[in-house]
Amino acid sequence: MRHFAIVGSGPAGFYTAEALAKDYGENARIDIIDRYAVPYGLIRFGVAPDHQSLKAVAKRYDKVAESDNVRLVGNVTVGSDVGIEELAAIYDAVILAIGAPHDRKLGIPGEDLPGVVGSAGFVGWYNGHPDFAHLDPPLDGTHAAVIGNGNVALDCARILSKTRDEFQGSDIVGHAFDALDRAATRTVTIFGRRGPHQIAMTPKELGELGHLQAASPIVDPADFPPLEADEALEPGQRKSITILREFAATAPDPAKPKQMIFDFFAKPLRIEGEGRAERVIVERTRLDDGGRAVGTGETYEVPASLVVSAIGYSTPPMPGVAYDEAHGHFLNDHGQISDQLYCVGWARRGPTGTIGTNRPDGYEVAAQVKAAMPPGSDGGKAGGEALDAMLRERGVEATSFDDWRAIERAEEAQARPGSPREKFVRPDEWLKVLGRPG
Ligand SMILES: Cc1cc2nc3c(=O)[nH]c(=O)nc-3n(C[C@H](O)[C@H](O)[C@H](O)COP(=O)(O)OP(=O)(O)OC[C@H]3O[C@@H](n4cnc5c(N)ncnc54)[C@H](O)[C@@H]3O)c2cc1C
């Protein structure tokens, strides 16, 4: 018998569990440990609430969690409730799938002013993440800005631009739904240091902006290279640029009161304001021969009382675990950190790719584990039983997959009209649903 602990119940953790469960069958017990009683990581707390079809991938993870050889152990934080070394002593292998929950800093003056928030915070706020449910971003101003040119930046800008009607069928949390409905936001400026050819935005997400009820996307035709230059792009990127070119060729719809302005070749230098964010000071850039953005010296200011920075994430270091400071994830060789310790997903390779990108990651690491300890072998470890005893002794209320089902049912039961569910946003609320004191 082999015992495996996967730390983190996001996509990477679940794909790894799926692969191990298939490879080992009855010859292994797999515990997926998560700090929260609610699983699936960014599927719940990151993926936009108006992208419900993407969240359906959780059904596949449900099946994994229901396997006889897999357990979900929720409400347990590795690093405080139980240490990595303690896990390594009772499991044959420990696989870190803790994602990359920390925002990368902008590193410019003014980023600590009230009104400047990281995308982890802003996204966590509208998705009901316990750390950010009370963020209360300022939505009283007419101008907001989003810094970054990836899909997360697009999510933030789109959520700020949607109408109440457009959230029907989403699972946006009530506090964000009401606050966004009252918001004064009329203009959202999206800053990118480089140009349209350098965006990391995918066609589907960009295409949606052309169909918003109340907002028009605005792109300056002068920002594009000659049309022929698009031919050198890979097909997905070419599609994205074609959509941006369409936006550039279309006049803003006068019936739509909001604008989403793409400000390319724009490098935020600092954020200014009297005790809160009021404006972003930006330097115009151009591309050098190596494709890097270099400042031109020309500066201008853009009003913004809410500034969301969406420039990437990092994994927090963990004591005793090798860490790659430059890239902000665990130091690893194809997922292996040390003898018994592995990592997958964003904790392995940083915050890039789609949900599906985590699948090959998980399968590759599972294959390495299998090679090191073939199915049928025995490591003599106690596994989950030892973990349970440890947690009991420490008074940690671990939760199960059945507990998650009970929370899910309670969330569905309190759904607002038109929404699949209304989320509980605090760990004590989750435990309360389960009738536990916490
Ligand atoms: C805002 C946003 C929107 C996105 N939208 C899309 C999209 O539309 N389509 C798409 O394909 N991809 C999208 N992605 C990317 C996708 O969410 C990621 O590829 C994926 O979630 C990464 O999986 P992961 O398992 O590595 O990390 P995560 O999903 O972050 O999971 C990490 C898990 O580890 C747990 N954890 C962390 N620390 C500990 C600890 N110390 N102890 C115990 N548990 C811990 C967390 O609670 C969490 O459950 C989006 C990402 C973001 C940030």
The ligand as an SDF file (V2000), in Angstrom:
LIG
                    3D

 53 58  0  0  0  0  0  0  0  0999 V2000
   -8.7850   35.4320  -12.0340 C   0  0  0  0  0  0  0  0  0  0  0  0
   -8.5120   34.1390  -12.7550 C   0  0  0  0  0  0  0  0  0  0  0  0
   -9.3560   33.7250  -13.7510 C   0  0  0  0  0  0  0  0  0  0  0  0
   -9.0820   32.5560  -14.4450 C   0  0  0  0  0  0  0  0  0  0  0  0
   -9.9350   32.1850  -15.4440 N   0  0  0  0  0  0  0  0  0  0  0  0
   -9.6620   31.0890  -16.1640 C   0  0  0  0  0  0  0  0  0  0  0  0
  -10.5200   30.7320  -17.2380 C   0  0  0  0  0  0  0  0  0  0  0  0
  -11.5130   31.4130  -17.5310 O   0  0  0  0  0  0  0  0  0  0  0  0
  -10.2020   29.6100  -17.9460 N   0  0  0  0  0  0  0  0  0  0  0  0
   -9.1020   28.8420  -17.6520 C   0  0  0  0  0  0  0  0  0  0  0  0
   -8.8460   27.8380  -18.3290 O   0  0  0  0  0  0  0  0  0  0  0  0
   -8.2800   29.1740  -16.6340 N   0  0  0  0  0  0  0  0  0  0  0  0
   -8.5310   30.2680  -15.8880 C   0  0  0  0  0  0  0  0  0  0  0  0
   -7.6970   30.6120  -14.8740 N   0  0  0  0  0  0  0  0  0  0  0  0
   -6.5200   29.7650  -14.5880 C   0  0  0  0  0  0  0  0  0  0  0  0
   -6.8590   28.5710  -13.6820 C   0  0  0  0  0  0  0  0  0  0  0  0
   -7.6750   29.0050  -12.6350 O   0  0  0  0  0  0  0  0  0  0  0  0
   -5.5440   27.9630  -13.1720 C   0  0  0  0  0  0  0  0  0  0  0  0
   -4.8550   27.3960  -14.2720 O   0  0  0  0  0  0  0  0  0  0  0  0
   -5.7340   26.8750  -12.1370 C   0  0  0  0  0  0  0  0  0  0  0  0
   -6.6670   27.2000  -11.1440 O   0  0  0  0  0  0  0  0  0  0  0  0
   -4.3840   26.5620  -11.4390 C   0  0  0  0  0  0  0  0  0  0  0  0
   -4.5910   25.4170  -10.6750 O   0  0  0  0  0  0  0  0  0  0  0  0
   -3.7850   25.0790   -9.3620 P   0  0  0  0  0  0  0  0  0  0  0  0
   -4.3910   23.8190   -8.8760 O   0  0  0  0  0  0  0  0  0  0  0  0
   -2.3290   25.1190   -9.6350 O   0  0  0  0  0  0  0  0  0  0  0  0
   -4.0650   26.2810   -8.3180 O   0  0  0  0  0  0  0  0  0  0  0  0
   -5.3840   26.7540   -7.5790 P   0  0  0  0  0  0  0  0  0  0  0  0
   -6.5820   26.6330   -8.4440 O   0  0  0  0  0  0  0  0  0  0  0  0
   -5.0610   28.0980   -7.0410 O   0  0  0  0  0  0  0  0  0  0  0  0
   -5.5620   25.7490   -6.3400 O   0  0  0  0  0  0  0  0  0  0  0  0
   -4.7270   25.8150   -5.2160 C   0  0  0  0  0  0  0  0  0  0  0  0
   -5.4290   25.1810   -4.0180 C   0  0  0  0  0  0  0  0  0  0  0  0
   -4.4940   25.0520   -2.9420 O   0  0  0  0  0  0  0  0  0  0  0  0
   -5.1120   25.4020   -1.7200 C   0  0  0  0  0  0  0  0  0  0  0  0
   -4.0600   25.8170   -0.7930 N   0  0  0  0  0  0  0  0  0  0  0  0
   -3.2210   26.8820   -0.9400 C   0  0  0  0  0  0  0  0  0  0  0  0
   -2.3610   26.9340    0.0860 N   0  0  0  0  0  0  0  0  0  0  0  0
   -2.6430   25.8780    0.9030 C   0  0  0  0  0  0  0  0  0  0  0  0
   -2.0860   25.4080    2.1200 C   0  0  0  0  0  0  0  0  0  0  0  0
   -1.0440   25.9940    2.7070 N   0  0  0  0  0  0  0  0  0  0  0  0
   -2.6490   24.2950    2.7000 N   0  0  0  0  0  0  0  0  0  0  0  0
   -3.7040   23.6810    2.1140 C   0  0  0  0  0  0  0  0  0  0  0  0
   -4.2500   24.0860    0.9390 N   0  0  0  0  0  0  0  0  0  0  0  0
   -3.7310   25.1780    0.3470 C   0  0  0  0  0  0  0  0  0  0  0  0
   -6.0630   26.5180   -2.1100 C   0  0  0  0  0  0  0  0  0  0  0  0
   -7.1000   26.7070   -1.1440 O   0  0  0  0  0  0  0  0  0  0  0  0
   -6.5860   26.0200   -3.4610 C   0  0  0  0  0  0  0  0  0  0  0  0
   -7.7310   25.2050   -3.3000 O   0  0  0  0  0  0  0  0  0  0  0  0
   -7.9420   31.7740  -14.1390 C   0  0  0  0  0  0  0  0  0  0  0  0
   -7.0960   32.1950  -13.1160 C   0  0  0  0  0  0  0  0  0  0  0  0
   -7.3670   33.3680  -12.4270 C   0  0  0  0  0  0  0  0  0  0  0  0
   -6.4390   33.8340  -11.3320 C   0  0  0  0  0  0  0  0  0  0  0  0
  1  2  1  0
  2  3  1  0
  2 52  2  0
  3  4  2  0
  4  5  1  0
  4 50  1  0
  5  6  2  0
  6  7  1  0
  6 13  1  0
  7  8  2  0
  7  9  1  0
  9 10  1  0
 10 11  2  0
 10 12  1  0
 12 13  2  0
 13 14  1  0
 14 15  1  0
 14 50  1  0
 15 16  1  0
 16 17  1  0
 16 18  1  0
 18 19  1  0
 18 20  1  0
 20 21  1  0
 20 22  1  0
 22 23  1  0
 23 24  1  0
 24 25  2  0
 24 26  1  0
 24 27  1  0
 27 28  1  0
 28 29  2  0
 28 30  1  0
 28 31  1  0
 31 32  1  0
 32 33  1  0
 33 34  1  0
 33 48  1  0
 34 35  1  0
 35 36  1  0
 35 46  1  0
 36 37  1  0
 36 45  1  0
 37 38  2  0
 38 39  1  0
 39 40  1  0
 39 45  2  0
 40 41  1  0
 40 42  2  0
 42 43  1  0
 43 44  2  0
 44 45  1  0
 46 47  1  0
 46 48  1  0
 48 49  1  0
 50 51  2  0
 51 52  1  0
 52 53  1  0
M  END
$$$$
